[in-house]
Amino acid sequence: MKKKVFRSIFLSSLLVLVLTIFSTISVMYKIYSDEVKSEIKSEAEYIGNAVMIFGENQEKALEYLSQTGKKSKNRITYINNDGTVLYDSFISASELDNHLDRPEIETAMHDGSGEITRASDTFGTETYYYAFNAYENNIVRVACDTKNIFGLIKNTLWLIILISIFIIILSFIITLLITKSIIKPINKIDLNHPLENETYEELSPLLVKMAHQNKQIEAQIEGLSKSKNEFEYITSNMSEGLVIISNAGAVVSANKSARKILSG
């Protein structure tokens, strides 16, 4: 029973540990992802509002974007209303295809802004794009490489393992102590006097049943003892010899008369 209780508690602790780790990672990823997206949105809208001020003066707008792109760690792209890329801070605009069919660009042209997350070729990384309709369907798009949930786990794996080992050891010790405290009152139960024990309420029906069985056994023993005494009294006063033999041929009982005859 001790092993079963220990195994149940310890496995439950491990299950809670696994669920806690996954829940923590999920919450961390959500917070991290929301912060990155909020930063990208703010930057795109700030740049878009600045471009809006320049209006039709594309030269001034491109000059501003060029200066801003050199300072920003994120990728800034400026797309004309026909999908032509006018500026990109990472790649020469002339090398890029038409962006009119990009989902985030289409959404920005219709709704004022659009966003999308695309998988990256690098394991554990994804790219978040946010497009902002700056001026007459001229779109400012800001992109940033972010860690996906696997990337987040990869960077914190050593810490997760270290904490998990510590918690497993701690859970083992605590489970051992709890198991001992649970089993101790059960081991102290006096089976001869079941109702005199102070133990778990859940065991009361069992102890009551044991007490009832003990009384039945005592009554049976008392009855057998009485019958034996009566039998011995009767046979000892018989003048005839009486020998009781078992099925195996062994002598079970013999009265005084029988013993005299057999010894005589």
Backbone as JSON, one array per atom type, in Angstrom:
{
  "sequence": "MKKKVFRSIFLSSLLVLVLTIFSTISVMYKIYSDEVKSEIKSEAEYIGNAVMIFGENQEKALEYLSQTGKKSKNRITYINNDGTVLYDSFISASELDNHLDRPEIETAMHDGSGEITRASDTFGTETYYYAFNAYENNIVRVACDTKNIFGLIKNTLWLIILISIFIIILSFIITLLITKSIIKPINKIDLNHPLENETYEELSPLLVKMAHQNKQIEAQIEGLSKSKNEFEYITSNMSEGLVIISNAGAVVSANKSARKILSG",
  "N": [[0.83, -1.21, 0.0], [1.95, 1.19, 0.78], [3.81, 1.71, -1.28], [2.06, 2.04, -3.41], [0.57, 4.31, -2.66], [2.65, 6.19, -2.55], [3.53, 6.14, -5.24], [1.25, 7.08, -6.57], [0.93, 9.72, -5.56], [3.4, 10.85, -6.27], [3.47, 10.6, -9.08], [1.31, 12.21, -9.68], [2.34, 14.64, -8.88], [4.38, 14.96, -10.76], [2.86, 15.18, -13.08], [1.52, 17.57, -12.59], [3.75, 19.23, -12.59], [4.63, 19.06, -15.29], [2.39, 20.16, -16.63], [2.43, 22.69, -15.5], [4.87, 23.71, -16.45], [4.41, 23.78, -19.25], [2.24, 25.52, -19.3], [3.38, 27.83, -18.24], [5.35, 28.39, -20.17], [3.69, 28.86, -22.37], [2.29, 31.15, -21.52], [4.45, 32.92, -21.2], [5.33, 33.05, -23.87], [3.1, 34.21, -25.07], [3.03, 36.75, -23.82], [5.53, 37.74, -24.62], [5.21, 37.69, -27.44], [3.04, 39.46, -27.76], [4.18, 41.85, -26.86], [6.22, 42.28, -28.75], [4.7, 42.52, -31.12], [3.19, 44.78, -30.47], [5.18, 46.7, -30.35], [6.11, 46.71, -33.02], [3.79, 47.5, -34.38], [3.42, 50.08, -33.34], [5.72, 51.35, -34.29], [5.36, 51.13, -37.1], [2.99, 52.59, -37.47], [3.78, 55.08, -36.54], [5.8, 55.76, -38.39], [4.22, 55.65, -40.69], [2.36, 57.73, -40.26], [4.12, 59.87, -40.36], [4.95, 59.74, -43.02], [2.53, 60.29, -44.2], [2.29, 62.97, -43.76], [3.98, 64.07, -45.63], [2.59, 63.68, -47.92], [1.96, 63.84, -51.34], [4.55, 64.21, -51.98], [6.82, 62.27, -52.81], [9.56, 62.09, -52.91], [10.52, 63.39, -50.6], [9.34, 61.73, -48.75], [10.62, 59.27, -49.25], [13.22, 59.97, -48.62], [13.0, 60.46, -45.9], [12.25, 57.9, -45.05], [14.55, 56.48, -45.71], [16.44, 57.54, -43.93], [15.25, 56.83, -41.51], [15.2, 54.05, -41.76], [17.89, 53.36, -41.53], [18.35, 53.68, -38.86], [16.64, 51.99, -37.55], [16.21, 48.71, -36.21], [14.5, 46.97, -37.27], [12.88, 45.7, -40.27], [11.95, 47.88, -42.79], [9.54, 48.63, -45.17], [8.35, 50.27, -48.07], [5.52, 50.56, -49.95], [4.06, 51.13, -53.1], [0.75, 52.17, -54.29], [0.14, 50.47, -56.36], [1.41, 48.16, -55.8], [4.12, 48.12, -56.25], [7.39, 48.03, -54.95], [8.81, 50.68, -53.34], [10.73, 51.32, -51.5], [13.04, 49.63, -49.38], [14.49, 48.67, -46.38], [16.29, 46.61, -46.0], [16.79, 45.2, -48.36], [17.52, 45.89, -51.8], [15.09, 47.82, -53.42], [14.51, 47.38, -56.1], [14.99, 44.72, -56.51], [12.91, 43.34, -55.5], [9.75, 41.63, -55.76], [6.43, 42.43, -56.99], [4.18, 43.52, -54.49], [1.46, 43.48, -54.24], [-0.27, 41.34, -53.96], [0.17, 40.38, -51.47], [-1.08, 39.22, -48.39], [-1.19, 40.89, -46.04], [-0.82, 43.38, -47.16], [-3.01, 43.68, -48.88], [-5.08, 43.65, -46.97], [-4.44, 45.94, -45.51], [-4.87, 47.94, -47.41], [-7.62, 47.83, -47.66], [-8.67, 47.92, -45.04], [-7.12, 49.67, -43.6], [-5.05, 48.77, -42.01], [-2.94, 45.86, -41.7], [-1.87, 42.56, -40.8], [0.44, 39.82, -40.45], [1.91, 36.65, -39.75], [4.74, 34.9, -40.67], [6.37, 31.78, -41.28], [9.84, 31.23, -40.67], [12.96, 30.44, -42.34], [14.86, 29.78, -40.55], [15.23, 27.69, -37.76], [12.97, 27.81, -35.06], [12.29, 30.41, -35.39], [10.19, 33.08, -36.52], [8.6, 35.44, -38.74], [7.16, 38.55, -38.23], [4.83, 40.67, -39.73], [3.65, 43.95, -40.17], [1.41, 46.03, -41.71], [0.68, 49.36, -42.73], [-1.68, 51.68, -43.85], [-0.61, 54.44, -45.26], [-0.88, 56.69, -47.02], [-3.22, 57.31, -49.38], [-3.46, 54.55, -50.15], [-0.77, 53.95, -50.27], [1.58, 51.99, -48.79], [3.12, 51.49, -45.64], [5.23, 49.14, -44.35], [6.33, 47.24, -41.62], [8.63, 44.87, -40.49], [9.66, 42.12, -38.43], [11.91, 39.73, -37.13], [11.0, 37.17, -35.0], [11.02, 35.04, -32.07], [9.54, 31.88, -32.21], [7.4, 29.61, -30.34], [9.01, 27.36, -30.04], [11.54, 28.37, -30.38], [11.68, 29.97, -28.14], [11.61, 28.04, -26.13], [13.99, 26.73, -26.74], [15.95, 28.64, -26.09], [15.62, 28.84, -23.38], [15.91, 26.33, -22.41], [17.91, 25.05, -20.82], [17.5, 26.26, -18.35], [14.89, 25.48, -17.8], [15.24, 22.7, -17.57], [16.96, 22.58, -15.35], [15.39, 23.73, -13.3], [13.3, 21.89, -13.36], [14.55, 19.49, -12.54], [15.24, 20.18, -9.92], [12.67, 20.58, -8.82], [11.59, 18.01, -9.15], [13.21, 16.46, -7.44], [12.6, 17.71, -5.02], [9.85, 17.19, -4.95], [9.92, 14.42, -4.73], [11.02, 14.05, -2.17], [9.11, 15.39, -0.55], [6.82, 13.9, -1.2], [7.56, 11.42, -0.16], [7.63, 11.99, 2.59], [4.95, 12.73, 3.01], [3.67, 10.32, 2.34], [4.62, 8.63, 4.38], [3.46, 9.89, 6.59], [0.79, 9.4, 6.04], [0.58, 6.6, 6.08], [1.47, 5.91, 8.62], [-0.53, 6.2, 10.82], [-2.2, 4.11, 10.04], [-0.61, 1.83, 10.28], [-0.43, 1.7, 13.0], [-2.79, 0.76, 13.94], [-4.71, -1.11, 16.23], [-5.58, -4.26, 15.86], [-6.91, -6.02, 17.46], [-8.53, -4.51, 19.04], [-10.36, -2.76, 17.4], [-12.17, -0.54, 17.47], [-11.11, 1.18, 19.27], [-9.17, 2.73, 18.17], [-7.68, 5.76, 16.98], [-8.05, 7.04, 14.03], [-8.25, 7.55, 10.42], [-11.35, 8.87, 9.29], [-12.51, 7.66, 7.11], [-11.86, 5.01, 7.41], [-13.49, 4.0, 9.32], [-15.93, 2.4, 8.78], [-14.69, -0.03, 8.05], [-13.27, -0.69, 10.37], [-15.36, -1.01, 12.19], [-16.59, -3.26, 11.08], [-14.51, -5.11, 11.41], [-14.41, -5.22, 14.2], [-16.88, -6.39, 14.72], [-16.49, -8.88, 13.49], [-14.44, -9.84, 15.11], [-15.82, -10.23, 17.52], [-17.55, -12.24, 16.72], [-15.73, -14.29, 16.19], [-14.61, -14.66, 18.75], [-16.88, -15.54, 20.09], [-17.32, -17.95, 18.75], [-14.97, -19.35, 19.38], [-15.26, -19.51, 22.13], [-17.57, -21.08, 22.23], [-16.64, -23.47, 21.05], [-14.7, -24.17, 22.9], [-16.25, -24.65, 25.17], [-17.77, -26.81, 24.3], [-15.74, -28.68, 23.98], [-14.85, -29.01, 26.6], [-17.14, -30.11, 27.77], [-17.32, -32.49, 26.33], [-14.93, -33.78, 27.11], [-15.47, -34.08, 29.8], [-17.63, -35.85, 29.83], [-16.6, -38.15, 28.51], [-14.5, -38.85, 30.17], [-15.67, -39.92, 32.41], [-16.77, -42.25, 31.61], [-17.23, -45.79, 31.72], [-16.73, -47.48, 29.73], [-14.36, -47.99, 27.1], [-13.21, -45.42, 24.95], [-12.17, -44.44, 21.84], [-11.1, -42.06, 19.55], [-10.47, -41.81, 16.18], [-8.73, -40.3, 13.47], [-9.3, -39.66, 9.92], [-6.92, -40.24, 8.75], [-5.96, -42.21, 10.28], [-4.81, -41.63, 12.68], [-4.69, -41.33, 16.25], [-6.98, -39.32, 17.79], [-8.31, -38.74, 20.14], [-8.62, -40.24, 23.41], [-10.28, -41.8, 26.08], [-9.96, -42.33, 29.72], [-10.53, -44.97, 30.34], [-10.11, -46.27, 27.93], [-7.39, -45.82, 27.6], [-6.37, -47.32, 29.71], [-7.09, -49.89, 28.98], [-5.68, -50.16, 26.58], [-3.08, -49.9, 27.48], [-2.86, -51.98, 29.18]],
  "CA": [[0.0, 0.0, 0.0], [2.84, 2.35, 0.87], [4.35, 1.96, -2.62], [0.97, 2.51, -4.26], [0.29, 5.7, -2.27], [3.81, 6.99, -2.97], [3.53, 6.24, -6.7], [0.12, 7.92, -6.98], [1.22, 11.12, -5.22], [4.58, 11.31, -7.03], [3.07, 10.76, -10.49], [0.44, 13.39, -9.73], [3.24, 15.8, -8.79], [5.06, 15.1, -12.06], [1.86, 15.67, -14.04], [1.34, 19.0, -12.29], [4.98, 19.9, -13.03], [4.6, 19.16, -16.76], [1.34, 21.12, -16.99], [2.88, 24.02, -15.07], [5.92, 24.15, -17.38], [3.8, 24.13, -20.53], [1.4, 26.71, -19.09], [4.3, 28.96, -18.06], [5.95, 28.69, -21.48], [2.63, 29.45, -23.2], [2.04, 32.52, -21.04], [5.64, 33.71, -21.54], [5.32, 33.28, -25.31], [2.01, 35.16, -25.35], [3.47, 38.08, -23.37], [6.63, 38.14, -25.52], [4.65, 37.93, -28.76], [2.22, 40.68, -27.71], [5.08, 43.0, -26.73], [6.88, 42.48, -30.05], [3.7, 43.02, -32.06], [2.84, 46.15, -30.07], [6.31, 47.56, -30.74], [6.12, 46.82, -34.48], [2.62, 48.31, -34.77], [3.69, 51.48, -32.98], [6.73, 51.88, -35.21], [4.76, 51.25, -38.43], [2.01, 53.69, -37.46], [4.53, 56.33, -36.38], [6.41, 56.05, -39.7], [3.13, 55.89, -41.63], [1.83, 59.08, -40.01], [5.12, 60.82, -40.84], [4.86, 59.7, -44.49], [1.27, 60.92, -44.53], [2.51, 64.42, -43.73], [4.64, 64.47, -46.89], [1.57, 63.62, -48.97], [2.38, 63.39, -52.67], [6.0, 64.44, -52.14], [7.45, 60.97, -52.63], [11.0, 62.27, -52.71], [10.71, 63.67, -49.18], [8.94, 60.53, -48.02], [11.68, 58.27, -49.4], [14.38, 60.47, -47.88], [12.7, 60.21, -44.49], [12.29, 56.45, -44.84], [15.95, 56.06, -45.78], [17.08, 57.92, -42.67], [14.65, 56.03, -40.44], [15.6, 52.66, -41.95], [19.26, 53.17, -41.06], [18.35, 53.69, -37.4], [15.77, 50.93, -37.02], [16.68, 47.32, -36.31], [13.45, 46.23, -37.99], [12.83, 45.89, -41.71], [10.92, 48.84, -43.2], [9.25, 48.57, -46.61], [7.34, 51.25, -48.52], [4.92, 49.98, -51.16], [3.15, 52.02, -53.84], [-0.61, 51.64, -54.34], [0.03, 49.44, -57.39], [2.15, 47.0, -55.32], [5.55, 48.28, -56.51], [8.16, 48.37, -53.76], [9.57, 51.91, -53.55], [11.87, 51.37, -50.58], [13.19, 48.55, -48.41], [15.7, 48.96, -45.59], [17.18, 45.45, -45.97], [17.08, 44.74, -49.73], [17.26, 46.9, -52.83], [13.69, 47.77, -53.85], [14.42, 46.88, -57.49], [15.12, 43.26, -56.49], [11.71, 42.76, -54.9], [8.57, 41.45, -56.61], [5.25, 43.22, -56.67], [3.62, 43.08, -53.21], [0.02, 43.76, -54.21], [-1.02, 40.14, -53.58], [0.5, 39.97, -50.1], [-2.3, 39.33, -47.55], [-1.18, 42.05, -45.14], [-0.95, 44.59, -47.99], [-4.41, 43.74, -49.31], [-5.89, 44.02, -45.81], [-4.14, 47.34, -45.16], [-5.52, 48.81, -48.4], [-9.07, 47.82, -47.45], [-9.06, 48.19, -43.65], [-6.24, 50.65, -42.98], [-3.87, 48.07, -41.48], [-2.99, 44.41, -41.85], [-0.73, 41.88, -40.17], [0.57, 38.39, -40.72], [3.13, 36.02, -39.25], [5.18, 33.85, -41.59], [7.45, 30.94, -40.78], [11.17, 31.57, -41.18], [13.8, 29.28, -42.66], [15.65, 29.49, -39.35], [14.45, 26.96, -36.76], [12.63, 28.56, -33.85], [12.09, 31.83, -35.72], [9.12, 33.46, -37.44], [8.64, 36.86, -39.07], [5.88, 39.24, -38.06], [4.69, 41.82, -40.63], [2.5, 44.83, -39.92], [1.3, 47.02, -42.79], [-0.16, 50.52, -42.37], [-2.06, 52.5, -45.0], [-0.12, 55.77, -44.89], [-1.4, 57.78, -47.85], [-3.85, 56.89, -50.63], [-3.07, 53.15, -50.39], [0.67, 53.74, -50.19], [1.67, 51.21, -47.55], [4.36, 51.33, -44.87], [5.22, 47.84, -43.67], [7.47, 46.99, -40.74], [8.74, 43.44, -40.21], [10.65, 41.78, -37.4], [12.07, 38.31, -36.84], [10.74, 36.88, -33.59], [11.12, 33.63, -31.69], [8.27, 31.18, -31.98], [7.42, 28.95, -29.04], [10.15, 26.44, -30.0], [12.72, 29.2, -30.17], [11.65, 30.4, -26.74], [12.01, 26.87, -25.34], [15.4, 26.47, -27.02], [16.77, 29.61, -25.37], [15.47, 28.69, -21.93], [15.86, 24.9, -22.13], [18.79, 24.7, -19.69], [16.86, 26.74, -17.13], [13.72, 24.61, -17.58], [15.74, 21.4, -17.1], [17.5, 22.79, -14.0], [14.25, 23.92, -12.38], [12.54, 20.63, -13.33], [15.29, 18.54, -11.7], [15.09, 20.64, -8.53], [11.28, 20.33, -8.39], [11.4, 16.56, -9.07], [13.86, 16.02, -6.19], [11.79, 18.25, -3.92], [8.59, 16.44, -4.95], [10.23, 13.07, -4.24], [11.19, 14.14, -0.71], [7.82, 15.75, 0.05], [5.93, 12.74, -1.38], [8.01, 10.4, 0.8], [7.18, 12.42, 3.92], [3.48, 12.65, 3.04], [3.31, 8.9, 2.36], [4.88, 8.13, 5.74], [2.46, 10.45, 7.51], [-0.5, 8.76, 5.74], [0.64, 5.18, 6.44], [1.79, 5.74, 10.04], [-1.71, 5.89, 11.63], [-2.76, 2.81, 9.63], [0.26, 0.8, 10.86], [-0.61, 1.7, 14.46], [-4.13, 0.25, 14.28], [-4.79, -2.31, 17.06], [-6.6, -5.1, 15.23], [-7.68, -6.71, 18.5], [-9.52, -3.55, 19.56], [-10.49, -1.83, 16.26], [-12.94, 0.68, 17.75], [-10.36, 2.03, 20.2], [-8.13, 3.43, 17.41], [-7.95, 7.09, 16.43], [-7.48, 7.03, 12.67], [-9.03, 8.27, 9.42], [-12.8, 8.65, 9.32], [-12.86, 6.77, 6.0], [-11.62, 3.63, 7.81], [-14.46, 3.63, 10.37], [-16.75, 1.22, 8.41], [-13.85, -1.23, 8.07], [-12.96, -1.01, 11.77], [-16.61, -1.53, 12.78], [-16.74, -4.62, 10.55], [-13.49, -5.93, 12.06], [-14.84, -5.41, 15.59], [-17.99, -7.36, 14.66], [-15.9, -10.18, 13.18], [-13.71, -10.27, 16.3], [-16.81, -10.73, 18.46], [-18.03, -13.52, 16.21], [-14.65, -15.28, 16.38], [-14.53, -14.92, 20.19], [-18.05, -16.36, 20.44], [-17.1, -19.29, 18.19], [-13.91, -19.98, 20.18], [-15.87, -19.82, 23.43], [-18.48, -22.22, 22.03], [-15.83, -24.66, 20.83], [-14.04, -24.51, 24.17], [-17.28, -25.21, 26.04], [-18.1, -28.14, 23.76], [-14.6, -29.55, 24.25], [-14.86, -29.32, 28.03], [-18.26, -31.02, 28.0], [-16.95, -33.79, 25.74], [-13.91, -34.38, 27.96], [-16.1, -34.45, 31.08], [-18.46, -37.03, 29.59], [-15.78, -39.32, 28.16], [-13.62, -39.22, 31.29], [-16.47, -40.64, 33.41], [-17.32, -43.45, 30.99], [-16.52, -47.04, 32.07], [-16.32, -48.07, 28.45], [-13.25, -47.32, 26.43], [-13.6, -44.64, 23.76], [-11.02, -43.92, 21.08], [-11.49, -41.34, 18.33], [-9.38, -41.89, 15.2], [-8.93, -39.45, 12.29], [-9.32, -40.35, 8.62], [-5.56, -40.67, 8.43], [-5.61, -43.33, 11.15], [-4.15, -41.16, 13.9], [-5.55, -41.24, 17.42], [-7.28, -37.93, 18.1], [-8.66, -38.66, 21.56], [-8.91, -41.51, 24.09], [-10.6, -41.56, 27.49], [-9.13, -43.06, 30.69], [-10.79, -46.41, 30.22], [-9.44, -46.75, 26.71], [-5.94, -45.81, 27.82], [-6.05, -48.45, 30.6], [-7.21, -51.12, 28.19], [-4.58, -50.2, 25.6], [-1.78, -50.02, 28.16], [-2.89, -53.15, 30.02]],
  "C": [[0.86, 1.26, 0.0], [3.39, 2.73, -0.5], [3.29, 2.55, -3.54], [0.64, 3.97, -3.96], [1.41, 6.62, -2.75], [3.78, 7.22, -4.48], [2.42, 7.18, -7.18], [0.41, 9.4, -6.74], [2.35, 11.65, -6.08], [4.23, 11.53, -8.49], [2.16, 11.97, -10.67], [1.28, 14.66, -9.7], [3.95, 16.05, -10.11], [4.11, 15.64, -13.12], [1.62, 17.16, -13.85], [2.55, 19.79, -12.76], [4.96, 20.12, -14.54], [3.58, 20.2, -17.21], [1.75, 22.54, -16.64], [3.93, 24.58, -16.03], [5.31, 24.6, -18.7], [2.93, 25.38, -20.42], [2.27, 27.95, -18.98], [4.91, 29.39, -19.39], [4.92, 29.37, -22.39], [2.35, 30.89, -22.82], [3.21, 33.43, -21.4], [5.66, 34.06, -23.03], [4.26, 34.31, -25.7], [2.43, 36.58, -24.98], [4.55, 38.62, -24.3], [6.1, 38.53, -26.89], [3.84, 39.23, -28.8], [3.09, 41.93, -27.62], [5.75, 43.33, -28.06], [5.9, 43.08, -31.05], [3.32, 44.46, -31.76], [3.93, 47.13, -30.5], [6.33, 47.79, -32.25], [4.96, 47.69, -34.96], [2.87, 49.79, -34.51], [4.68, 52.11, -33.95], [6.14, 52.1, -36.6], [3.79, 52.43, -38.5], [2.7, 55.05, -37.31], [5.15, 56.75, -37.72], [5.33, 56.4, -40.72], [2.54, 57.28, -41.48], [2.8, 60.15, -40.5], [5.08, 60.9, -42.37], [3.6, 60.42, -44.96], [1.42, 62.44, -44.6], [3.11, 64.91, -45.05], [3.67, 64.4, -48.07], [2.12, 63.08, -50.27], [3.87, 63.6, -52.91], [6.75, 63.14, -51.83], [8.94, 61.09, -52.35], [11.31, 62.5, -51.24], [10.39, 62.43, -48.34], [10.04, 59.46, -48.06], [12.94, 58.67, -48.64], [14.21, 60.2, -46.38], [12.8, 58.72, -44.16], [13.71, 55.92, -44.84], [16.68, 56.36, -44.48], [16.56, 57.06, -41.51], [15.1, 54.57, -40.52], [16.99, 52.37, -41.46], [19.32, 53.06, -39.54], [17.58, 52.5, -36.8], [16.39, 49.55, -37.2], [15.68, 46.44, -37.07], [13.48, 46.56, -39.48], [11.66, 46.81, -42.08], [10.78, 48.78, -44.72], [8.15, 49.58, -46.94], [6.83, 50.79, -49.87], [3.93, 50.96, -51.78], [1.76, 51.36, -53.94], [-0.84, 50.62, -55.46], [0.82, 48.18, -57.02], [3.64, 47.08, -55.54], [6.26, 48.68, -55.22], [9.03, 49.59, -54.07], [10.8, 51.98, -52.67], [11.84, 50.14, -49.66], [14.51, 48.75, -47.69], [16.69, 47.81, -45.57], [17.65, 45.04, -47.36], [16.78, 45.87, -50.7], [15.84, 46.72, -53.36], [13.53, 47.18, -55.24], [14.48, 45.35, -57.55], [13.85, 42.56, -55.99], [10.54, 42.69, -55.88], [7.44, 42.38, -56.18], [4.56, 42.64, -55.42], [2.1, 43.22, -53.13], [-0.8, 42.55, -53.72], [-0.69, 39.65, -52.17], [-0.73, 40.2, -49.19], [-2.33, 40.57, -46.67], [-1.33, 43.36, -45.9], [-2.4, 44.77, -48.44], [-5.32, 44.21, -48.17], [-5.7, 45.48, -45.44], [-4.82, 48.3, -46.13], [-7.02, 48.91, -48.18], [-9.47, 48.3, -46.05], [-8.19, 49.21, -42.93], [-4.99, 50.04, -42.37], [-4.05, 46.57, -41.66], [-1.75, 43.79, -41.23], [-0.74, 40.41, -40.52], [1.88, 37.9, -40.12], [3.49, 34.87, -40.18], [6.33, 33.08, -40.96], [8.76, 31.34, -41.44], [11.93, 30.3, -41.5], [14.64, 28.86, -41.46], [14.76, 28.83, -38.31], [14.2, 27.83, -35.53], [12.36, 30.02, -34.1], [10.92, 31.99, -36.68], [9.19, 34.97, -37.66], [7.25, 37.46, -38.98], [5.88, 40.5, -38.92], [3.46, 42.63, -40.21], [2.51, 45.93, -40.97], [0.31, 48.11, -42.4], [-0.41, 51.38, -43.6], [-1.73, 53.96, -44.68], [-0.79, 56.88, -45.69], [-1.91, 57.22, -49.16], [-3.36, 55.51, -51.07], [-1.58, 52.96, -50.62], [0.94, 53.15, -48.8], [3.07, 51.25, -46.95], [4.25, 50.0, -44.13], [6.49, 47.68, -42.86], [7.46, 45.51, -40.38], [9.84, 43.19, -39.19], [10.7, 40.27, -37.22], [11.88, 38.09, -35.34], [10.89, 35.39, -33.32], [9.71, 33.06, -31.62], [8.4, 30.4, -30.67], [8.58, 27.97, -28.91], [11.45, 27.2, -29.78], [12.83, 29.67, -28.74], [12.09, 29.26, -25.83], [13.5, 26.6, -25.5], [16.3, 27.38, -26.21], [16.71, 29.43, -23.86], [15.49, 27.23, -21.49], [16.69, 24.51, -20.91], [18.16, 25.1, -18.35], [15.65, 25.87, -16.78], [14.16, 23.27, -17.01], [16.22, 21.52, -15.66], [16.38, 22.91, -12.98], [13.46, 22.61, -12.24], [13.22, 19.6, -12.43], [15.12, 18.89, -10.23], [13.7, 20.3, -8.0], [11.01, 18.83, -8.25], [11.99, 16.01, -7.78], [13.04, 16.46, -4.98], [10.47, 17.49, -3.8], [8.78, 15.04, -4.4], [10.3, 13.07, -2.71], [9.85, 14.41, -0.02], [6.84, 14.58, -0.05], [6.26, 11.64, -0.39], [7.5, 10.72, 2.2], [5.66, 12.31, 4.05], [3.02, 11.2, 3.12], [3.49, 8.3, 3.74], [3.82, 8.61, 6.72], [1.08, 9.82, 7.29], [-0.53, 7.32, 6.27], [0.81, 4.97, 7.94], [0.57, 5.43, 10.9], [-2.32, 4.52, 11.31], [-1.95, 1.67, 10.25], [0.06, 0.66, 12.37], [-1.97, 1.14, 14.89], [-4.02, -1.05, 15.08], [-5.93, -3.18, 16.53], [-7.44, -5.86, 16.25], [-8.77, -5.82, 19.1], [-9.73, -2.45, 18.51], [-11.15, -0.51, 16.59], [-12.22, 1.62, 18.7], [-9.27, 2.84, 19.51], [-8.61, 4.81, 16.97], [-7.28, 7.17, 15.07], [-8.43, 7.75, 11.72], [-10.51, 7.89, 9.47], [-13.23, 7.65, 8.24], [-12.69, 5.29, 6.37], [-12.63, 3.13, 8.84], [-15.33, 2.43, 9.99], [-15.96, -0.08, 8.47], [-13.56, -1.67, 9.5], [-14.19, -1.57, 12.49], [-16.83, -2.98, 12.35], [-15.75, -5.58, 11.22], [-13.88, -6.24, 13.51], [-15.96, -6.46, 15.66], [-17.46, -8.76, 14.39], [-15.14, -10.73, 14.38], [-14.66, -10.87, 17.34], [-17.34, -12.1, 18.03], [-17.01, -14.63, 16.44], [-14.54, -15.67, 17.85], [-15.68, -15.83, 20.64], [-17.87, -17.79, 19.95], [-16.06, -20.06, 19.01], [-14.47, -20.41, 21.54], [-16.79, -21.03, 23.32], [-17.72, -23.52, 21.84], [-15.17, -25.14, 22.12], [-15.03, -25.17, 25.13], [-17.64, -26.63, 25.6], [-16.99, -29.14, 24.07], [-14.6, -29.98, 25.71], [-15.97, -30.31, 28.38], [-17.94, -32.43, 27.5], [-15.95, -34.51, 26.63], [-14.52, -34.85, 29.29], [-16.89, -35.75, 30.93], [-17.6, -38.27, 29.38], [-14.9, -39.77, 29.32], [-14.36, -40.04, 32.35], [-17.12, -41.91, 32.83], [-16.51, -44.67, 31.44], [-16.03, -47.75, 30.82], [-15.14, -47.28, 27.88], [-13.72, -46.62, 25.16], [-12.35, -44.06, 23.1], [-11.56, -43.26, 19.8], [-10.28, -41.3, 17.39], [-9.73, -41.04, 13.99], [-8.95, -40.29, 11.03], [-7.95, -40.89, 8.23], [-5.1, -41.82, 9.31], [-4.91, -42.92, 12.42], [-5.16, -41.06, 15.02], [-5.72, -39.77, 17.78], [-7.56, -37.78, 19.59], [-8.93, -40.06, 22.11], [-9.21, -41.23, 25.55], [-9.75, -42.45, 28.39], [-9.3, -44.57, 30.54], [-10.07, -46.99, 29.01], [-7.94, -46.81, 26.91], [-5.52, -46.98, 28.72], [-6.05, -49.75, 29.83], [-6.02, -51.26, 27.25], [-3.22, -50.41, 26.26], [-1.67, -51.33, 28.92], [-2.5, -54.43, 29.41]]
}
